[in-house]
Amino acid sequence: MSKITAFGTYVPERIIDNHYFEKIIDTNDEWILSRTGVKTRRFSKEGEFTSDMSVKAVKDLQKNSGADISDIDFIIACTTSPDQPMPNVASRVQYKLGIQNTGCNDVYAACAGFVYGLQLAHGLVTAGINKKVLIIGAETLSKITDFEDRTSCILFGDAAGAALVEPSEEEHFIAFNSGTNGSFGQDLYLSHKKNSINGVEMRCNSKIVQNGKSIFKWAVGNIPIKIKELVEKAGLTLDDIDYIVPHSANLRIIEAIAKSLDYPLKKMPESITEFGNTSSASIPLAIAKSRKNGGIKSGDIILMMGFGGGLTFAGAIIKWSL
Ligand code: COA
């Protein structure tokens, strides 16, 4: 049995409002706000990378909990924007925090990353393989954003979240699900090798390329079903769920999920309006924001649902323990 024993987040200092984009692309504040819900996002400094922000999220976790991090025995860094393809971000974090004996692996599942990380951490701990697992969801998306593509650059932001999972006398992880629909691979990708991969033409510019409409449709059509399936798997009903925390992809997607489930929007914490779409960091940010505003508290049953590039998704129902 396991539970989350500590939690922290970090956002870079530089605040970017929607007017910033009016100077570089043909857009305006009203369009961005009405189509995405984003008011501001944060961009990392030039020399600030995903592992740097991860370390700061771990420092916040330590400040919030007083947790000893020296005996962490596995680090899972979930990211789509690593400092570099090799070494992995988890190893950079191990080095920067001086953690001596720890396994290090990255999860490469885009916006579903953090929930996948939690699933793996729970598995490692309950199987008795590890005792203290650090999960990080961190992104420097501004470093892989195509600022000439007005349909995508307005969405993204940089941030990091971190959690510890440890053995517990009571089970706090209630149910999980995950899956992918690989046929949408060409609708959200980043490519840096060739203009054609697996016979599919690609934009090979090392930047995020997305077909926003297709992803929007997929998310609105599929995520409510996946949420319902997960609730059923747990033997619960939606009334038992105190909060649903979906990936903050776009405020309109969250609103559509709420409508489709007939679930109150005010019980769906989000991070999109203040921080933009921060991929694997978006769920931790939404939880932190909700807790700060008197929302999620110890004992609440929360359902997290990450989804994105793949197109992949990962869900978890947990009893919040902090
Ligand atoms: N500013 C002003 N106009 C813009 C614009 C911008 N930044 N971007 C696109 N437009 C225009 C388009 O050119 C189009 O004009 P037209 O009707 O004259 O052809 C119009 O706005 C509508 O474009 P469309 O692509 O249909 O907008 P949309 O409502 O689908 O919104 C997204 C675009 C990207 C915001 C939306 O599709 C989305 O958020 N999709 C999901 C993306 C996502 O979640 N990605 C991450 C996955 S985790």
Residues whose N, C-alpha, C, O or C-beta is under 5 A from the ligand:
A	BS01	COA	D26 T27 N28 W31 R35 T36 C111 R150 T151 I154 G212 K213 I215 F216 A249 N250 F307 G308
